[in-house]
Amino acid sequence: MAILLRHILLYVEVIKLRLKKGLIAGFFAGIVRVILNLLKYKMFKSYYLLPASLYLQKLDGDPTQWLVQTGVIDLMVGILFGLLYGLLVNALPGTGIKKGIGYGFVIWIICEWPSLIVACTSMREMINWGLMALWGIGGLISSLVIGIGIVFIYDAVLKTR
């Protein structure tokens, strides 16, 4: 019984360490996500303001509050992705950049595809296929960068401990 209890406590410690490392990696991934989305917003401002125009009208046309809100959400999403990676680290195939690409693709499927489907179905009348392609391809690139970043930061935290 004592051996079983010791194994359970060891497993709990391993999970706590993985979650701490995932939290750190996710925080940095969230910052990267914010930066990437700000860059996409600056590069394609006219496309991004089109679906947000109704919301921006409520804010008197000032996108600052909208950008801050999306930045906070992006940071939280990055942290969640880091925590999820901490739980799935041993279940994901590959090592290094291959593991990061695989995890980035998982992030894209989990996060980007549902939002694209919702956007396509909710905005049927005013759909802009260029915007949908931009969101899909931009989301894939962002997700791959974030997945690779999480893997490398997670592994770097491991080496410092």
C-alpha positions as CSV (number, residue, x, y, z in Angstrom):
1,M,0.0,0.0,0.0
2,A,2.9,2.4,0.8
3,I,4.5,1.7,-2.6
4,L,1.2,2.5,-4.3
5,L,0.8,5.7,-2.4
6,R,4.4,6.7,-3.2
7,H,3.8,6.1,-6.9
8,I,0.6,8.2,-6.8
9,L,2.4,11.0,-5.1
10,L,5.2,10.8,-7.6
11,Y,2.8,10.9,-10.5
12,V,1.0,13.9,-9.0
13,E,4.4,15.7,-8.7
14,V,5.2,14.9,-12.4
15,I,1.8,16.3,-13.5
16,K,2.4,19.4,-11.4
17,L,5.8,19.9,-13.0
18,R,4.4,19.4,-16.5
19,L,1.6,21.9,-15.8
20,K,4.1,24.5,-14.5
21,K,6.3,24.1,-17.6
22,G,3.2,24.2,-19.8
23,L,2.0,27.4,-18.0
24,I,5.4,29.0,-18.7
25,A,5.5,27.8,-22.3
26,G,1.8,28.8,-22.8
27,F,2.4,32.3,-21.4
28,F,5.2,32.9,-24.0
29,A,3.0,31.3,-26.7
30,G,0.2,33.7,-25.7
31,I,2.5,36.6,-26.1
32,V,3.6,35.3,-29.5
33,R,0.0,34.8,-30.5
34,V,-0.8,38.4,-29.5
35,I,2.1,39.7,-31.6
36,L,1.2,37.5,-34.6
37,N,-2.4,38.6,-34.5
38,L,-1.4,42.3,-34.2
39,L,0.8,41.9,-37.2
40,K,-2.0,40.2,-39.1
41,Y,-4.4,43.0,-38.1
42,K,-1.9,45.7,-39.2
43,M,-1.2,44.0,-42.5
44,F,-4.8,43.3,-43.4
45,K,-6.7,46.0,-41.4
46,S,-9.5,46.4,-44.0
47,Y,-10.3,42.7,-44.0
48,Y,-10.3,42.5,-40.2
49,L,-12.4,45.6,-39.7
50,L,-15.2,44.3,-42.0
51,P,-16.6,41.5,-39.6
52,A,-15.8,43.6,-36.6
53,S,-17.6,46.7,-37.9
54,L,-20.8,46.1,-35.9
55,Y,-18.8,45.6,-32.7
56,L,-16.6,48.6,-33.4
57,Q,-19.7,50.8,-34.0
58,K,-20.6,50.2,-30.3
59,L,-17.1,51.4,-29.4
60,D,-17.5,54.6,-31.5
61,G,-15.2,53.2,-34.1
62,D,-12.1,53.0,-31.8
63,P,-10.5,49.6,-32.3
64,T,-8.2,49.9,-29.2
65,Q,-10.6,48.3,-26.8
66,W,-11.3,45.5,-29.3
67,L,-7.6,44.9,-29.8
68,V,-7.0,44.8,-26.0
69,Q,-9.9,42.3,-25.6
70,T,-8.6,40.1,-28.3
71,G,-5.1,40.4,-26.9
72,V,-6.2,39.2,-23.5
73,I,-8.1,36.3,-25.1
74,D,-5.1,35.4,-27.2
75,L,-2.9,35.4,-24.1
76,M,-5.4,33.1,-22.2
77,V,-5.6,30.8,-25.3
78,G,-1.8,30.5,-25.4
79,I,-1.7,29.6,-21.7
80,L,-4.4,26.9,-22.3
81,F,-2.5,25.5,-25.2
82,G,0.7,25.4,-23.0
83,L,-1.2,23.6,-20.2
84,L,-2.7,21.2,-22.7
85,Y,0.7,20.4,-24.1
86,G,1.9,19.8,-20.6
87,L,-0.7,17.1,-20.2
88,L,-0.2,15.6,-23.7
89,V,3.6,15.8,-24.0
90,N,4.2,12.1,-23.9
91,A,1.2,11.2,-26.1
92,L,2.3,13.4,-29.0
93,P,4.6,11.7,-31.6
94,G,8.0,13.0,-32.7
95,T,10.6,15.2,-31.1
96,G,11.7,18.8,-31.4
97,I,10.4,20.6,-34.5
98,K,8.4,17.6,-35.7
99,K,6.5,17.5,-32.4
100,G,6.0,21.2,-32.6
101,I,4.6,21.0,-36.1
102,G,2.3,18.2,-35.1
103,Y,1.1,20.0,-32.0
104,G,0.6,23.2,-34.1
105,F,-1.5,21.3,-36.5
106,V,-3.6,19.9,-33.6
107,I,-4.0,23.5,-32.3
108,W,-5.2,24.6,-35.8
109,I,-7.7,21.8,-36.0
110,I,-9.1,22.4,-32.5
111,C,-9.1,26.2,-32.6
112,E,-9.2,27.6,-36.1
113,W,-11.5,25.2,-38.0
114,P,-14.5,25.5,-35.7
115,S,-14.2,29.3,-35.8
116,L,-14.0,29.3,-39.6
117,I,-17.0,27.1,-39.8
118,V,-19.0,29.4,-37.5
119,A,-17.8,32.4,-39.4
120,C,-18.8,30.9,-42.8
121,T,-22.3,29.8,-41.5
122,S,-23.1,33.0,-39.6
123,M,-22.0,35.4,-42.3
124,R,-23.4,33.6,-45.3
125,E,-24.9,36.8,-46.8
126,M,-21.8,38.9,-46.5
127,I,-19.1,36.2,-46.8
128,N,-15.7,37.3,-48.1
129,W,-13.9,34.2,-49.3
130,G,-10.6,36.1,-49.3
131,L,-11.1,36.8,-45.6
132,M,-11.9,33.2,-44.9
133,A,-8.8,32.1,-46.8
134,L,-6.7,34.7,-44.9
135,W,-8.1,33.4,-41.6
136,G,-7.5,29.8,-42.5
137,I,-3.9,30.2,-43.8
138,G,-2.9,32.8,-41.2
139,G,-4.3,30.6,-38.5
140,L,-2.3,27.6,-39.8
141,I,0.9,29.6,-39.8
142,S,0.2,31.1,-36.4
143,S,-0.7,27.7,-35.0
144,L,2.5,26.1,-36.3
145,V,4.6,28.9,-34.9
146,I,2.9,28.6,-31.6
147,G,3.2,24.8,-31.5
148,I,6.9,24.9,-32.3
149,G,7.4,27.7,-29.7
150,I,5.6,25.7,-27.0
151,V,7.7,22.6,-27.6
152,F,11.0,24.5,-27.5
153,I,10.1,26.6,-24.5
154,Y,8.8,23.6,-22.7
155,D,12.0,21.7,-23.4
156,A,14.1,24.7,-22.4
157,V,12.3,24.9,-19.0
158,L,13.1,21.2,-18.5
159,K,16.8,21.8,-19.1
160,T,16.9,24.6,-16.5
161,R,15.5,22.5,-13.8
